[in-house]
Amino acid sequence: MSLLEILALLLTLSAVFGYLNHRFLKLPHTIGLMIMAILASGCIVLIDYIVPQYHISSAIKSTLLQIDFHDVVMNGMLSVLLFAGAVHVDLSDLRERKYPIALMASLGLLISTFFIGTAVFYLLEYLGLGIPYLWALLFGALISPTDPVAVLAILKSVNIPRELKAKITGESLFNDGIGVVVFVIILALAVPSAGHVAEFSWLQVAEIFALEAVGGVVLGLIGGYIAFYAMRRIDEHNIEVLITLALVAGIYAIAIRLHTSGPLAVVVAGLFIGNHGAKFAMSENTRKHVFQFWELLDEIFNSILFLLIGLEVLIVAAYYDYALIGLVVIPLVLLGRLLGVFIPISILRIKLKFSKGATRFLTWGGLRGGISVALVLSLPDNEYKPILLMLTYVTVLFSIIVQGLTIAPLARYVAKLNVPTSTEQD
């Protein structure tokens, strides 16, 4: 199939499944799309089993294999989705909660990475499926970041205290960038040809981190300021929308060339344009068109991404032998997330006050999504990749479906916990 035919197929399926979900299932849009895609994949496998002579499953698999999921997500959709999420975030909310966000996106992420990686290493060793420790850490690194795409998509449909919403939004926007950097460093150590590290050296690791993380932030600030400067000198909403689109595509492409963090670059640029740019460089009419444009792109790209995650079942199903191990790994991933939230909050609780139920909500609300799947698919082919692929996919499905569908009741429970009692009001 040509690129146009594949795009037409994905858009058509997104529209049809979206309609059916809205009409009948009435689930959150992205979750409904993914569940319907999984059900459709299951039906295809069943039909292929009943009438194997038509080879329907093989034909669809060959089409899916034409789509480089890692390239589509990490070098395409992610830049748009991160900018669309960041541009709607109130920077003052993040600034007020900068310490919890920074500590959870850094220390919390590292705690989760090493706990999950170590636990999975010993679990697989016990089951006779041992893999090198660095490869277990790679799984910890790719599954630890909360996916901002999944988190922001679900948060649209739930009401939670403003403080918690700011924390989980800010953390998800930044820890995916940090998580990708950690993943790149561990991958360079595990597979020297995949990175810049020939042999372990803390100095070389620090250099990679500085180039990826600091370079991404600086690039985002520079790109954001250039776009801000241009938008401030005109008042034409069509051109200003085009400037924001060029900003996203441009700095992400430059980040890839410079080996800096594209996700961090577009998040920083999005926060800059969505706050400083919206206040000082846009008229009311321009703000309306810019924000509506990015909301529309967010919906379209989200729909295609979650549809793809559901359809990838046809590819991942080949490694069904490891599915039960994936179910065992889910509690380990949740425990790693709990530690990554609990320890930073415990450190900060000495001087800062947190909402009641914060640890529970931030733990359960840390959804995994397309970024984790894209990262595991980017691993070089070897004997360890199939098991990591299945562990990742099972965890992501559980996260989006089970955690995503139960986060609203948890949000209502946490909101009740934080309603002042009559004594507190007095």
Wavefront OBJ file of the C-alpha trace (Angstrom):
o trace
v 0.000 0.000 0.000
v 1.128 3.548 -0.676
v 1.581 6.115 2.091
v -1.631 7.855 1.010
v -3.596 4.598 1.170
v -2.246 3.765 4.628
v -3.093 7.278 5.888
v -6.572 7.040 4.354
v -7.116 3.662 6.037
v -6.024 4.943 9.461
v -8.166 8.085 9.227
v -11.187 6.084 8.066
v -10.813 3.527 10.864
v -10.359 6.338 13.398
v -13.546 8.025 12.191
v -15.593 4.800 12.088
v -14.379 3.514 15.465
v -14.761 6.986 16.967
v -18.360 7.153 15.776
v -19.188 3.665 17.072
v -17.580 4.410 20.427
v -19.413 7.727 20.805
v -22.687 6.157 19.708
v -22.596 2.899 21.641
v -19.652 2.278 24.004
v -19.453 5.868 25.292
v -15.935 5.329 26.646
v -13.282 8.083 26.712
v -12.447 8.656 23.041
v -8.858 7.381 22.978
v -9.546 4.343 25.180
v -12.626 3.458 23.139
v -10.651 3.654 19.897
v -7.919 1.405 21.234
v -10.346 -1.187 22.618
v -12.228 -1.303 19.316
v -8.956 -1.710 17.425
v -7.994 -4.612 19.708
v -11.406 -6.225 19.193
v -11.082 -5.760 15.430
v -7.626 -7.365 15.559
v -9.083 -10.276 17.511
v -11.876 -10.704 14.958
v -9.308 -10.741 12.145
v -7.331 -13.486 13.894
v -10.563 -15.455 14.458
v -11.652 -15.105 10.819
v -8.182 -16.137 9.708
v -8.485 -19.235 11.900
v -11.921 -20.155 10.494
v -11.100 -19.463 6.829
v -7.293 -19.568 6.618
v -7.257 -19.753 2.824
v -7.951 -15.998 2.557
v -4.858 -14.992 4.611
v -6.588 -11.841 5.898
v -4.361 -11.593 8.975
v -1.182 -11.858 6.889
v -2.356 -9.130 4.506
v -3.106 -6.709 7.361
v 0.147 -7.579 9.138
v 2.117 -6.765 6.004
v 0.385 -3.373 5.876
v 1.152 -2.674 9.545
v 4.771 -3.683 9.032
v 5.020 -0.937 6.417
v 4.413 1.539 9.262
v 7.543 2.133 11.310
v 5.778 2.663 14.636
v 8.909 4.040 16.328
v 9.597 6.500 13.518
v 5.951 7.557 13.238
v 5.640 8.207 16.981
v 9.067 9.444 18.043
v 9.922 11.421 14.897
v 6.431 12.506 13.898
v 3.391 12.401 16.144
v 5.189 13.010 19.427
v 6.350 16.517 18.521
v 2.788 17.585 17.655
v 1.177 15.918 20.669
v 3.703 17.277 23.176
v 3.437 20.828 21.830
v -0.370 20.581 21.751
v -0.324 19.482 25.398
v 2.257 22.021 26.566
v 0.662 24.999 24.832
v -2.485 24.581 26.965
v -0.645 24.292 30.295
v -0.620 27.245 32.675
v 3.044 27.940 33.396
v 2.222 29.613 36.707
v 0.704 26.329 37.950
v 3.908 24.493 37.045
v 6.071 27.190 38.598
v 4.219 26.946 41.901
v 4.830 23.192 41.961
v 8.256 23.125 40.333
v 9.972 21.150 43.087
v 7.590 18.150 43.133
v 7.503 18.098 39.323
v 11.294 18.314 38.987
v 11.994 15.709 41.668
v 9.441 13.183 40.361
v 10.600 13.670 36.760
v 14.252 13.100 37.715
v 14.866 11.247 40.984
v 11.484 9.500 40.859
v 12.109 8.361 37.282
v 15.557 6.965 38.166
v 14.196 5.149 41.235
v 11.451 3.589 39.121
v 13.877 2.662 36.320
v 16.332 0.863 38.583
v 13.676 -0.825 40.735
v 11.710 -2.157 37.758
v 14.848 -3.125 35.845
v 16.312 -4.990 38.829
v 13.013 -6.713 39.696
v 12.463 -7.854 36.096
v 16.074 -9.053 35.864
v 15.665 -11.353 38.876
v 12.155 -12.437 37.834
v 13.320 -13.541 34.391
v 16.410 -15.152 35.914
v 14.136 -17.158 38.234
v 11.941 -18.234 35.296
v 14.948 -19.398 33.300
v 14.617 -16.568 30.774
v 17.552 -14.521 32.006
v 18.601 -11.420 30.102
v 21.601 -9.109 30.698
v 21.081 -6.596 33.497
v 21.473 -3.602 31.157
v 18.667 -4.968 28.980
v 16.457 -5.312 32.036
v 17.316 -1.685 32.861
v 16.313 -0.729 29.318
v 12.853 -2.086 30.085
v 12.821 -0.085 33.322
v 13.810 3.060 31.408
v 11.221 2.723 28.653
v 8.318 1.762 30.955
v 8.989 4.253 33.790
v 8.108 7.549 32.058
v 4.430 8.434 32.245
v 3.188 9.104 28.736
v 1.988 12.730 28.449
v -0.172 11.801 25.463
v -2.102 9.194 27.460
v -2.158 11.251 30.663
v -3.404 14.472 29.052
v -5.996 12.590 26.973
v -7.486 10.969 30.094
v -7.256 14.068 32.313
v -9.625 15.901 29.965
v -12.474 13.757 31.255
v -11.801 13.833 35.014
v -12.036 16.479 37.722
v -9.185 16.491 40.229
v -7.752 19.111 42.590
v -5.858 21.778 40.666
v -2.667 21.045 42.575
v -2.666 17.344 41.603
v -3.556 18.092 37.991
v -0.630 20.503 37.688
v 1.772 17.973 39.236
v 0.803 15.020 37.070
v 0.600 17.166 33.913
v 3.973 18.820 34.511
v 5.651 15.556 35.438
v 4.295 13.732 32.391
v 5.444 16.514 30.058
v 8.999 16.516 31.374
v 9.691 12.975 32.514
v 9.139 11.506 29.063
v 11.976 13.716 27.792
v 14.186 12.728 30.724
v 13.088 9.112 30.311
v 14.119 9.061 26.641
v 17.519 10.511 27.643
v 17.987 7.776 30.290
v 16.912 5.174 27.716
v 19.445 6.483 25.183
v 22.252 6.374 27.761
v 21.468 2.800 28.876
v 21.063 1.680 25.253
v 24.484 3.174 24.454
v 25.945 1.155 27.333
v 24.105 -2.060 26.388
v 24.771 -1.739 22.647
v 27.858 0.472 22.113
v 27.186 0.770 18.378
v 23.787 2.342 19.163
v 25.252 5.335 20.986
v 28.366 7.273 21.850
v 29.681 5.188 24.733
v 32.365 2.653 23.830
v 32.985 1.746 27.448
v 31.428 2.876 30.707
v 32.529 6.306 31.879
v 30.571 8.644 34.129
v 32.053 11.598 32.223
v 30.766 10.267 28.895
v 27.362 9.549 30.429
v 27.242 13.106 31.814
v 28.174 14.474 28.382
v 25.335 12.561 26.718
v 22.880 13.736 29.383
v 23.993 17.363 29.011
v 23.753 17.214 25.231
v 20.336 15.557 25.258
v 18.587 17.259 28.193
v 20.218 20.678 28.506
v 20.574 20.962 24.735
v 16.878 20.202 24.285
v 15.798 22.857 26.789
v 18.088 25.494 25.230
v 16.893 24.636 21.722
v 13.278 24.947 22.864
v 13.903 28.374 24.382
v 15.718 29.649 21.284
v 13.074 28.311 18.892
v 10.239 29.567 21.078
v 11.735 33.067 21.267
v 12.256 33.263 17.485
v 8.625 32.280 16.896
v 7.487 34.727 19.597
v 9.524 37.538 17.995
v 7.940 36.884 14.577
v 4.380 36.571 15.920
v 4.663 39.749 17.960
v 5.255 41.820 14.827
v 2.197 40.726 12.878
v -1.499 40.175 13.497
v -2.581 37.578 10.975
v -3.874 34.393 12.563
v -3.302 32.127 9.548
v 0.388 33.037 9.339
v 0.809 32.794 13.121
v -0.708 29.308 13.149
v 1.758 28.398 10.387
v 4.618 29.833 12.466
v 3.730 27.569 15.411
v 3.559 24.538 13.100
v 6.935 25.432 11.581
v 8.332 25.894 15.099
v 7.349 22.363 16.126
v 8.569 20.670 12.955
v 11.721 22.785 12.787
v 13.066 22.404 16.318
v 12.239 18.689 16.424
v 14.111 18.107 13.156
v 17.055 20.169 14.414
v 17.024 18.276 17.721
v 17.302 14.959 15.859
v 20.261 16.284 13.836
v 22.018 17.683 16.915
v 21.278 14.560 19.036
v 19.460 16.643 21.625
v 16.102 15.865 23.214
v 13.322 16.727 20.778
v 10.576 16.036 23.354
v 12.086 18.493 25.850
v 12.607 21.063 23.105
v 8.962 21.073 21.960
v 7.634 21.028 25.549
v 9.705 24.092 26.456
v 8.716 25.835 23.213
v 5.050 24.950 23.809
v 5.086 26.343 27.344
v 6.783 29.515 26.071
v 4.316 30.111 23.213
v 1.254 29.014 25.190
v 1.972 31.408 28.038
v 4.351 34.261 27.198
v 3.481 34.143 23.494
v -0.288 34.028 24.060
v -0.077 36.975 26.459
v 2.265 39.315 24.591
v 2.367 38.196 20.926
v -1.206 37.233 20.038
v -4.461 39.128 19.641
v -7.637 37.569 21.003
v -8.563 36.374 17.502
v -5.137 34.814 16.963
v -5.201 33.081 20.361
v -8.568 31.543 19.497
v -7.368 30.197 16.135
v -3.971 28.984 17.405
v -5.439 27.090 20.345
v -8.299 25.620 18.279
v -5.819 24.494 15.623
v -3.658 22.639 18.149
v -6.703 21.137 19.873
v -7.829 19.725 16.515
v -4.373 18.334 15.696
v -4.222 16.844 19.183
v -7.517 14.993 18.645
v -6.575 13.704 15.179
v -3.081 12.514 16.120
v -4.306 11.019 19.405
v -6.957 9.065 17.537
v -4.458 7.640 15.044
v -1.900 6.829 17.760
v -4.287 4.896 20.003
v -5.742 3.142 16.971
v -2.233 2.021 15.992
v -1.537 0.768 19.516
v -4.654 -1.394 19.295
v -3.835 -2.715 15.810
v -0.273 -3.598 16.840
v -1.819 -6.569 18.664
v -1.549 -8.426 15.337
v 2.240 -7.953 15.377
v 2.848 -8.547 19.080
v 0.612 -11.648 19.153
v 3.499 -13.653 17.692
v 5.144 -13.516 21.134
v 2.078 -14.654 23.114
v 4.261 -17.131 25.066
v 5.438 -14.226 27.227
v 1.972 -12.760 27.901
v 1.586 -14.386 31.336
v 4.971 -13.023 32.413
v 3.693 -9.604 31.355
v 0.795 -9.961 33.801
v 3.296 -10.712 36.585
v 5.370 -7.664 35.633
v 2.419 -5.246 35.914
v 2.491 -5.160 39.768
v 6.270 -4.636 39.645
v 5.815 -1.644 37.334
v 3.126 -0.195 39.608
v 5.348 -0.715 42.657
v 8.207 1.014 40.854
v 5.883 3.927 40.085
v 4.748 4.014 43.723
v 8.360 4.281 44.930
v 9.092 6.919 42.284
v 6.245 9.019 43.676
v 6.396 8.196 47.395
v 10.112 8.901 47.947
v 10.167 12.384 46.297
v 6.917 13.354 48.064
v 8.295 12.124 51.412
v 11.426 14.249 50.903
v 9.424 17.357 49.985
v 6.728 16.829 52.624
v 9.170 18.223 55.203
v 8.565 21.733 53.844
v 5.657 21.433 51.401
v 2.028 20.469 51.873
v 0.428 17.885 49.571
v -3.196 17.050 48.857
v -4.678 14.059 50.636
v -4.429 10.975 48.434
v -1.697 12.566 46.294
v 0.534 9.479 46.321
v -2.334 7.174 45.367
v -3.539 9.362 42.537
v -0.097 10.140 41.114
v 0.791 6.440 41.225
v -2.364 5.170 39.534
v -2.571 8.156 37.179
v 0.919 7.555 35.782
v -0.228 6.017 32.501
v 2.049 4.395 29.959
v 1.345 4.651 26.247
v 2.749 4.976 22.751
v 6.157 6.267 23.820
v 6.955 3.037 25.666
v 5.838 0.936 22.689
v 7.861 3.102 20.288
v 10.995 2.826 22.415
v 10.834 -0.957 22.734
v 10.294 -1.277 18.983
v 13.438 0.826 18.431
v 15.619 -1.781 20.158
v 17.974 -3.699 17.862
v 16.703 -7.158 16.915
v 18.127 -9.912 19.106
v 16.969 -12.735 21.388
v 15.963 -10.307 24.183
v 13.690 -7.983 22.187
v 10.613 -10.284 21.862
v 10.146 -10.715 25.604
v 10.666 -6.996 26.298
v 8.189 -6.177 23.529
v 5.478 -8.369 25.040
v 6.156 -7.147 28.606
v 5.865 -3.552 27.386
v 2.713 -4.142 25.374
v 0.875 -5.968 28.157
v 1.820 -3.213 30.627
v 0.692 -0.453 28.243
v -2.654 -2.144 27.562
v -3.282 -2.558 31.293
v -2.261 1.037 31.949
v -4.489 2.616 29.315
v -7.527 0.360 29.691
v -7.627 -0.541 33.398
v -5.957 2.525 34.919
v -7.467 4.849 32.325
v -11.029 3.631 32.962
v -10.701 3.687 36.763
v -8.913 7.004 37.183
v -12.195 8.967 37.187
v -13.616 7.194 40.289
v -10.249 7.605 41.998
v -10.262 11.303 41.102
v -13.710 11.724 42.656
v -12.528 9.922 45.793
v -9.437 12.141 46.071
v -11.555 15.247 45.484
v -13.816 14.236 48.396
v -10.784 13.719 50.616
v -9.749 17.305 49.970
v -13.123 18.928 50.647
v -12.652 21.039 53.822
v -14.647 19.812 56.825
v -16.727 22.217 58.870
v -13.975 22.255 61.524
v -11.302 23.098 58.942
v -13.470 25.845 57.466
v -13.885 27.396 60.901
l 1 2 3 4 5 6 7 8 9 10 11 12 13 14 15 16 17 18 19 20 21 22 23 24 25 26 27 28 29 30 31 32 33 34 35 36 37 38 39 40 41 42 43 44 45 46 47 48 49 50 51 52 53 54 55 56 57 58 59 60 61 62 63 64 65 66 67 68 69 70 71 72 73 74 75 76 77 78 79 80 81 82 83 84 85 86 87 88 89 90 91 92 93 94 95 96 97 98 99 100 101 102 103 104 105 106 107 108 109 110 111 112 113 114 115 116 117 118 119 120 121 122 123 124 125 126 127 128 129 130 131 132 133 134 135 136 137 138 139 140 141 142 143 144 145 146 147 148 149 150 151 152 153 154 155 156 157 158 159 160 161 162 163 164 165 166 167 168 169 170 171 172 173 174 175 176 177 178 179 180 181 182 183 184 185 186 187 188 189 190 191 192 193 194 195 196 197 198 199 200 201 202 203 204 205 206 207 208 209 210 211 212 213 214 215 216 217 218 219 220 221 222 223 224 225 226 227 228 229 230 231 232 233 234 235 236 237 238 239 240 241 242 243 244 245 246 247 248 249 250 251 252 253 254 255 256 257 258 259 260 261 262 263 264 265 266 267 268 269 270 271 272 273 274 275 276 277 278 279 280 281 282 283 284 285 286 287 288 289 290 291 292 293 294 295 296 297 298 299 300 301 302 303 304 305 306 307 308 309 310 311 312 313 314 315 316 317 318 319 320 321 322 323 324 325 326 327 328 329 330 331 332 333 334 335 336 337 338 339 340 341 342 343 344 345 346 347 348 349 350 351 352 353 354 355 356 357 358 359 360 361 362 363 364 365 366 367 368 369 370 371 372 373 374 375 376 377 378 379 380 381 382 383 384 385 386 387 388 389 390 391 392 393 394 395 396 397 398 399 400 401 402 403 404 405 406 407 408 409 410 411 412 413 414 415 416 417 418 419 420 421 422 423 424 425 426
